[in-house]
Amino acid sequence: QVQLVESGGGLVQAGGSLRLSCAASGRTFSRYTVGWFRLAAGKGRDFVAAISTSGDSTYYADSVKGRFTISRDNAKNTVYLRMNNLKPEDTAVYYCAADRKFIPGTIDIEYDYWGQGTQVTVSS
């Protein structure tokens, strides 16, 4: 099993940047693919980005391509989501999720382990 804790959310103006962190417990975190999802008010939980176990492969939702970057440091058991040029529509609770899967999933039901979420609010 793995436990996930997100941090780094906050309030930022449009055009600003934030870096979210997802810290994991457990000695085998490097065997887990990790995804970031977000839940905005009145919407379903949407895929944002995902990364393979090694970090060599990354995947992004079209809405964040070119603005967000997912990365991981397996030595620190941490996955990051760098968010640049933030827009008000990026406002949501952001969750990281992990699963023992070779190819990262882009659907939330593909992930077994979830963090508690961190709020990101982008003002216009």
Accessible surface in RSA format (square Angstrom, percent):
REM  Atomic radii and reference values for relative SASA: ProtOr
REM  Chains: A
REM  Algorithm: Lee & Richards
REM  Probe-radius: 1.40
REM  Slices: 20
REM RES _ NUM      All-atoms   Total-Side   Main-Chain    Non-polar    All polar
REM                ABS   REL    ABS   REL    ABS   REL    ABS   REL    ABS   REL
RES GLN A   1   180.05 100.7 127.34  93.1  52.71 125.5  36.64  78.0 143.40 108.8
RES VAL A   2     8.87   5.8   1.28   1.2   7.58  18.3   3.05   2.7   5.81  15.8
RES GLN A   3   131.55  73.6 126.71  92.6   4.84  11.5  37.65  80.2  93.90  71.2
RES LEU A   4    10.37   5.8   0.23   0.2  10.14  25.5   0.23   0.2  10.14  27.3
RES VAL A   5    86.25  56.8  84.92  76.9   1.33   3.2  84.92  73.8   1.33   3.6
RES GLU A   6     6.09   3.5   0.00   0.0   6.09  14.5   0.00   0.0   6.09   5.0
RES SER A   7    59.68  50.4  55.23  73.7   4.45  10.3  40.21  85.6  19.48  27.3
RES GLY A   8    36.44  44.9   0.00   N/A  36.44  44.9  23.67  65.0  12.77  28.6
RES GLY A   9    28.73  35.4   0.00   N/A  28.73  35.4   2.73   7.5  25.99  58.2
RES GLY A  10    29.08  35.9   0.00   N/A  29.08  35.9  29.06  79.7   0.02   0.0
RES LEU A  11   133.11  74.1 100.42  71.8  32.69  82.2 100.42  70.5  32.69  88.0
RES VAL A  12    24.35  16.0  19.08  17.3   5.27  12.7  24.35  21.2   0.00   0.0
RES GLN A  13   137.26  76.8 134.82  98.5   2.43   5.8  37.23  79.2 100.03  75.9
RES ALA A  14    50.23  46.2  26.85  41.4  23.37  53.2  27.13  38.2  23.09  61.2
RES GLY A  15    47.38  58.4   0.00   N/A  47.38  58.4  21.98  60.3  25.40  56.9
RES GLY A  16    21.69  26.8   0.00   N/A  21.69  26.8  20.80  57.1   0.90   2.0
RES SER A  17    44.52  37.6  25.16  33.6  19.36  44.6  10.93  23.3  33.59  47.1
RES LEU A  18    32.60  18.2  29.25  20.9   3.35   8.4  32.60  22.9   0.00   0.0
RES ARG A  19   126.69  53.2 112.20  57.2  14.50  34.5  23.57  32.2 103.12  62.5
RES LEU A  20     0.00   0.0   0.00   0.0   0.00   0.0   0.00   0.0   0.00   0.0
RES SER A  21    22.32  18.9  22.32  29.8   0.00   0.0  10.59  22.6  11.73  16.4
RES CYS A  22     0.00   0.0   0.00   0.0   0.00   0.0   0.00   0.0   0.00   0.0
RES ALA A  23    48.19  44.3  46.23  71.3   1.96   4.4  46.53  65.5   1.66   4.4
RES ALA A  24    12.89  11.8   0.00   0.0  12.89  29.3   1.87   2.6  11.02  29.2
RES SER A  25    53.06  44.8  42.57  56.8  10.49  24.2  45.28  96.4   7.77  10.9
RES GLY A  26    36.83  45.4   0.00   N/A  36.83  45.4  24.73  67.9  12.10  27.1
RES ARG A  27   239.95 100.7 202.58 103.3  37.37  89.0  84.46 115.4 155.48  94.2
RES THR A  28    47.61  33.9  46.12  46.8   1.50   3.6  35.91  48.2  11.70  17.7
RES PHE A  29     1.16   0.6   0.00   0.0   1.16   3.0   0.11   0.1   1.05   3.0
RES SER A  30    52.81  44.6  45.21  60.3   7.60  17.5  21.24  45.2  31.58  44.2
RES ARG A  31   138.71  58.2 128.97  65.7   9.74  23.2  31.85  43.5 106.86  64.8
RES TYR A  32     6.90   3.2   6.90   3.9   0.00   0.0   0.71   0.5   6.19   7.6
RES THR A  33     0.00   0.0   0.00   0.0   0.00   0.0   0.00   0.0   0.00   0.0
RES VAL A  34     0.00   0.0   0.00   0.0   0.00   0.0   0.00   0.0   0.00   0.0
RES GLY A  35     0.00   0.0   0.00   N/A   0.00   0.0   0.00   0.0   0.00   0.0
RES TRP A  36     0.00   0.0   0.00   0.0   0.00   0.0   0.00   0.0   0.00   0.0
RES PHE A  37     1.34   0.7   1.34   0.8   0.00   0.0   1.34   0.8   0.00   0.0
RES ARG A  38    28.91  12.1  28.37  14.5   0.54   1.3   3.19   4.4  25.72  15.6
RES LEU A  39    68.19  38.0  63.83  45.7   4.36  11.0  63.83  44.8   4.36  11.7
RES ALA A  40    21.82  20.1  17.73  27.4   4.09   9.3  19.27  27.1   2.56   6.8
RES ALA A  41   107.44  98.8  69.80 107.7  37.63  85.6  82.86 116.7  24.58  65.1
RES GLY A  42    90.82 112.0   0.00   N/A  90.82 112.0  45.15 123.9  45.67 102.3
RES LYS A  43   132.50  64.6 111.28  68.3  21.22  50.5  72.83  65.6  59.67  63.6
RES GLY A  44    49.86  61.5   0.00   N/A  49.86  61.5  35.84  98.4  14.02  31.4
RES ARG A  45    95.23  40.0  70.85  36.1  24.39  58.1  10.01  13.7  85.22  51.6
RES ASP A  46    69.75  48.9  66.72  66.4   3.03   7.2  16.66  39.2  53.09  52.9
RES PHE A  47    33.78  16.9  21.68  13.4  12.10  31.5  21.68  13.1  12.10  34.6
RES VAL A  48     0.53   0.3   0.41   0.4   0.12   0.3   0.53   0.5   0.00   0.0
RES ALA A  49     0.00   0.0   0.00   0.0   0.00   0.0   0.00   0.0   0.00   0.0
RES ALA A  50     0.00   0.0   0.00   0.0   0.00   0.0   0.00   0.0   0.00   0.0
RES ILE A  51     2.05   1.2   2.05   1.5   0.00   0.0   2.05   1.5   0.00   0.0
RES SER A  52    12.17  10.3  12.17  16.2   0.00   0.0  11.68  24.9   0.50   0.7
RES THR A  53    34.23  24.3  33.67  34.1   0.55   1.3  12.46  16.7  21.77  32.9
RES SER A  54    73.56  62.2  43.83  58.5  29.73  68.5  42.81  91.2  30.75  43.1
RES GLY A  55    24.36  30.0   0.00   N/A  24.36  30.0   6.40  17.6  17.95  40.2
RES ASP A  56   129.66  90.8  92.51  92.1  37.15  87.8  30.92  72.8  98.74  98.5
RES SER A  57    46.81  39.6  41.90  55.9   4.92  11.3  12.22  26.0  34.60  48.5
RES THR A  58    56.05  39.9  33.31  33.8  22.74  54.2  11.19  15.0  44.87  67.8
RES TYR A  59    79.67  37.2  75.50  43.0   4.16  10.8  60.07  45.1  19.59  24.2
RES TYR A  60    50.80  23.7  34.65  19.7  16.15  42.0  29.01  21.8  21.79  26.9
RES ALA A  61    20.98  19.3  14.43  22.3   6.55  14.9  20.98  29.5   0.00   0.0
RES ASP A  62   121.38  85.0  98.38  97.9  22.99  54.4  38.30  90.1  83.08  82.9
RES SER A  63    68.64  58.0  45.00  60.1  23.64  54.5  50.80 108.2  17.85  25.0
RES VAL A  64     0.33   0.2   0.33   0.3   0.00   0.0   0.33   0.3   0.00   0.0
RES LYS A  65   121.32  59.2 102.09  62.6  19.24  45.8  57.72  52.0  63.60  67.7
RES GLY A  66    87.06 107.4   0.00   N/A  87.06 107.4  43.73 120.0  43.34  97.1
RES ARG A  67    25.62  10.8  21.56  11.0   4.05   9.7  19.78  27.0   5.84   3.5
RES PHE A  68     6.09   3.0   0.00   0.0   6.09  15.9   0.00   0.0   6.09  17.4
RES THR A  69    73.03  51.9  72.31  73.3   0.72   1.7  44.74  60.1  28.29  42.8
RES ILE A  70     4.88   2.8   0.00   0.0   4.88  11.8   0.00   0.0   4.88  13.2
RES SER A  71    49.15  41.5  47.59  63.5   1.56   3.6  34.26  73.0  14.89  20.9
RES ARG A  72    30.70  12.9   2.67   1.4  28.03  66.7   3.35   4.6  27.35  16.6
RES ASP A  73    46.57  32.6  41.86  41.7   4.71  11.1  15.60  36.7  30.97  30.9
RES ASN A  74    47.75  32.9  33.22  32.1  14.53  35.0  18.22  43.9  29.53  28.5
RES ALA A  75   101.96  93.7  55.38  85.5  46.58 106.0  67.63  95.2  34.33  90.9
RES LYS A  76   139.02  67.8 118.17  72.5  20.85  49.7  71.59  64.4  67.43  71.8
RES ASN A  77    36.84  25.4  36.67  35.4   0.17   0.4   8.92  21.5  27.92  27.0
RES THR A  78    13.67   9.7  13.67  13.9   0.00   0.0   4.83   6.5   8.84  13.4
RES VAL A  79     0.00   0.0   0.00   0.0   0.00   0.0   0.00   0.0   0.00   0.0
RES TYR A  80    32.82  15.3  32.82  18.7   0.00   0.0  17.82  13.4  14.99  18.5
RES LEU A  81     0.00   0.0   0.00   0.0   0.00   0.0   0.00   0.0   0.00   0.0
RES ARG A  82   103.62  43.5 103.61  52.8   0.01   0.0  30.98  42.3  72.64  44.0
RES MET A  83     0.00   0.0   0.00   0.0   0.00   0.0   0.00   0.0   0.00   0.0
RES ASN A  84    58.47  40.3  58.47  56.5   0.00   0.0  17.00  40.9  41.47  40.1
RES ASN A  85    79.51  54.8  75.65  73.1   3.86   9.3  20.65  49.7  58.86  56.9
RES LEU A  86     1.03   0.6   0.00   0.0   1.03   2.6   0.00   0.0   1.03   2.8
RES LYS A  87    77.87  38.0  77.45  47.5   0.42   1.0  30.68  27.6  47.19  50.3
RES PRO A  88    54.37  39.6  47.30  43.1   7.08  25.7  47.67  39.4   6.70  41.6
RES GLU A  89   112.98  64.9  90.86  68.7  22.12  52.7  56.72 109.7  56.25  45.9
RES ASP A  90     0.59   0.4   0.58   0.6   0.01   0.0   0.01   0.0   0.58   0.6
RES THR A  91    43.91  31.2  39.38  39.9   4.52  10.8  37.43  50.3   6.48   9.8
RES ALA A  92     4.65   4.3   1.17   1.8   3.48   7.9   4.65   6.5   0.00   0.0
RES VAL A  93    39.15  25.8  39.05  35.4   0.10   0.2  39.05  33.9   0.10   0.3
RES TYR A  94     0.00   0.0   0.00   0.0   0.00   0.0   0.00   0.0   0.00   0.0
RES TYR A  95    37.70  17.6  37.70  21.4   0.00   0.0  13.14   9.9  24.56  30.3
RES CYS A  96     0.00   0.0   0.00   0.0   0.00   0.0   0.00   0.0   0.00   0.0
RES ALA A  97     0.00   0.0   0.00   0.0   0.00   0.0   0.00   0.0   0.00   0.0
RES ALA A  98     0.00   0.0   0.00   0.0   0.00   0.0   0.00   0.0   0.00   0.0
RES ASP A  99    11.20   7.8  11.20  11.1   0.00   0.0   0.01   0.0  11.19  11.2
RES ARG A 100   133.03  55.9 105.80  53.9  27.23  64.8  37.08  50.7  95.95  58.1
RES LYS A 101    68.76  33.5  59.91  36.8   8.86  21.1  33.13  29.8  35.63  38.0
RES PHE A 102   176.06  88.1 160.10  99.2  15.96  41.5 164.10  99.5  11.97  34.2
RES ILE A 103   106.40  60.5 103.61  77.2   2.79   6.7 103.96  74.9   2.44   6.6
RES PRO A 104     9.04   6.6   1.29   1.2   7.74  28.1   1.29   1.1   7.74  48.1
RES GLY A 105     4.30   5.3   0.00   N/A   4.30   5.3   4.30  11.8   0.00   0.0
RES THR A 106    63.95  45.5  55.10  55.9   8.85  21.1  29.69  39.9  34.25  51.8
RES ILE A 107    96.60  55.0  93.62  69.7   2.98   7.2  96.60  69.6   0.00   0.0
RES ASP A 108    33.93  23.8  30.18  30.0   3.75   8.9   2.24   5.3  31.68  31.6
RES ILE A 109   149.66  85.2 119.94  89.4  29.72  71.6 126.69  91.2  22.97  62.3
RES GLU A 110    55.43  31.8  45.96  34.8   9.47  22.6  23.92  46.3  31.51  25.7
RES TYR A 111     9.17   4.3   0.00   0.0   9.17  23.9   0.00   0.0   9.17  11.3
RES ASP A 112   105.50  73.9  77.45  77.1  28.05  66.3  15.28  36.0  90.22  90.0
RES TYR A 113    55.89  26.1  53.70  30.6   2.19   5.7  27.71  20.8  28.19  34.7
RES TRP A 114    68.31  27.4  39.43  19.1  28.89  67.8  33.03  17.6  35.28  57.2
RES GLY A 115     9.83  12.1   0.00   N/A   9.83  12.1   2.01   5.5   7.82  17.5
RES GLN A 116   112.71  63.0  82.49  60.3  30.23  72.0  72.58 154.5  40.14  30.4
RES GLY A 117    11.88  14.7   0.00   N/A  11.88  14.7   0.37   1.0  11.51  25.8
RES THR A 118    17.82  12.7  11.43  11.6   6.39  15.2   7.19   9.7  10.62  16.1
RES GLN A 119    86.97  48.6  78.51  57.4   8.46  20.1  49.87 106.2  37.10  28.1
RES VAL A 120     0.00   0.0   0.00   0.0   0.00   0.0   0.00   0.0   0.00   0.0
RES THR A 121    48.71  34.6  48.71  49.4   0.00   0.0  37.27  50.1  11.44  17.3
RES VAL A 122     7.16   4.7   0.00   0.0   7.16  17.3   0.00   0.0   7.16  19.4
RES SER A 123    43.24  36.5  36.68  49.0   6.56  15.1  36.38  77.5   6.85   9.6
RES SER A 124   130.84 110.6  69.42  92.6  61.43 141.5  57.25 121.9  73.59 103.1
END  Absolute sums over single chains surface
CHAIN  1 A     6323.0       4797.9       1525.1       3231.0       3092.0
END  Absolute sums over all chains
TOTAL          6323.0       4797.9       1525.1       3231.0       3092.0
